[in-house]
Amino acid sequence: MNRQLKVTKSDGGTEAYLHTKVLGTINNALTASGQGDIVMAEDLTEVVTFYLYNKHNRATVSSSEIFTMIKAVLAATGHEDAALALARHALERRLKRARTEVLAVSMHEFSDAQKLCQTDRTLERIAWDKAHIARDLTDRFGVPRQTARVVAASVEEKVFRMEMTMVPLSLIKQLVLGEAAAMLRAERELQIP
């Protein structure tokens, strides 16, 4: 593997192919189907990575192609339940993203909560897009792209676990600040000898 494969993300951005990301996806799928086996996940990840670097013969691959390949490898190796669990998880993510809106309201007082519950469309609503968080961190604050993507993914996970479909902008800002602080703290701890 003498070249670094690039992955084109659904938001149009690119990043380096990460073997460990595929490993995590496969391991999570196996675990979700009750077949958790890290050694098997490592072996299947090697298959995917080998194919991408040696048979794919391109410098870039889309994240959806990798996803399809992971499902195919799982199904072809007798892990159909894991392939189904992975597909189900991806569908649930798409549904959550489609159903979640960001409302341009800052929550400071009870009257702000009343604004949030308005059923009319007087508040500005923006469709959920974690890429917006990553771009904002990178463009406005100079956060490295990879770090910004990790923060955005973590914020998305928290929002989805709260099962909110109307999220105030002020909550997103607080979550971003909290995750960014945690990342900076972790980076600082790794640098201490």
N, C-alpha and C positions, 0 to 999 in steps of 0.2 A: 504494500500500500504506500506508494510513493507520492501520491497527491491527496489533498484534503477535499473530500466531497462536500459540496454545498447543498443545503436544503432550502428550497423555496417554500416559505410559510404561506398559509392561507391569506394573510394580510398583505402579501406581496414582498415582504422582507426576506432576506436570506441570512442564514447562519451556518456555521460549520456542522457537519454531521456528527452527532454524538452517539457513540456505541452504547454508552451508559443510559441514554434516554430510551433507546430501543429496549435495552435490558429491563428497565423499570416498567415499560409498557407491557412487555411480555410477562414479567413476573406478576404484575398487578392483574392481568387477565387470567393467568393460571390460578392465582390466589382467589380471585372472585368466583371462579368456577369450582373451588374446593380442591384444586390440584396443585396447590403451591409447592414449587420445587425449584429452588434457586439454581441448582446444577442444570436442570432441564432448561430453565430460562436462559442460562449462559450459553448452552449448546445451541439453542434456537436462535439466539442473538448472533452467534458466530455465523450461522447460515445466512441470515439476512445481510449482515455486514459483508461477508464474502461475496455474495451475489451482487450487491450494490457496487463494490469496488472492482470485481473481476468480470462480471457478466453484463452489467448495466452499461458500461462503456460511455458514460457521459460525465461531465464535470458537475452537473446539478441534477437533483431529483426533487420532486415535490413531496411535501409532507403527506399528501393524500396517497401518493404512490407507495410510500413507506408503510402507511397504515394498511393499505390493501395487501401489500406483501406480507406483513406480519399476520394478518388474518388468514391468508393462504397457507403460510407455513404452519400456523397452529392447526388449521383444519387438516392439512396433509399429513400431519404427524400424530393424528389421533386425539387432538385436543379441540374437538369441535365445540365443546361447552365453553372453553376459554375464548374461542373465536366469537362465539355468540355473546359472551359477556363483554368482550371488547366492543363489538358492534352496538350493543345495548348502551354501554357507557357513552360512546360517541354520540348516539342519538339523543340521549338525555342531556348531554352538554349542549348540543345544537338547540334543543327545545328550550333549555334554560336561558341560553343567550338570546333567543328570539323573543322570549317572554319578559325579559328584564329590561327596564327602562331607568335611565338616570334622570332625576328631576332637579331642575335648577332651583333648589331651595336649600337654605342653610338652616339647620335645626339648632336653635338656641333656647327657645321657649315653647310652652304648650301651644301658643297660637301658631307657631311654625308647624307643629304636628297637625293642626287642623288644616293648614294649607296642603300638607302632604296627602290628606285624605279626600281632597276635593275630587269629585268625579268628573267635573268638566275639564276641558283641555286648556285652562288658563295658564298653567305652569308649562314652561318650556320642557319638553321631553326629548331625550336623546336615546337612541337604541344603545344597548350595552355593547361595548367594544373594548376589550382589554388592551388592544393595540394602541388605542388612544392614550391610555395611561403610560405605556412604554414610550411612545413618541414624546409625550409631554415631559417625562423625566429626562429623556435624552436631549431633546431640543432646548428646553428651558433651563435645565439644571446641570447639563453635562454629564449625566450618569451614563456609564458605559452601557451599550445596547444590551448585552447579555444580562447584566445586572438588572436593568430596567425591565426586561422580559420576565425575569424571575419574580421581581416585585409585583408586576402586573398579574402574573399567574397566581401568585399567592393571594392577592386581593380578590381576584375572581373566585378562587376557591372559598374564601371566607364569605363573600356575598352569596354564593350559591348555597352554602351550608345554612345560612340564615333564612333561606327560602323566601327572600323578599323579591317582589316583582317590580316595585317602585322604590328606588334607592335614592335618597337625597345626596346631592353632590357633596355636601359637607361630610357625610359619613365616608364616602369614597376618599376624600382628602385625608381624613383621620386614619383610615386603614392604610393608605399609601405611606403616610408619615410613619406609622408604626412599623410597617414592613421595611421601609428604608432604614429606619433606626436600627432594627434588628440585623439587617444586612451589614451596616457600617460597624456595628458592635462585633459581629462575627469576623469581619475582615480585620478589625483591630486586634482581636484576640489571636487570630492566626499569625499576625505579624510580631507579636510579643515573643521574644526568645525564651 
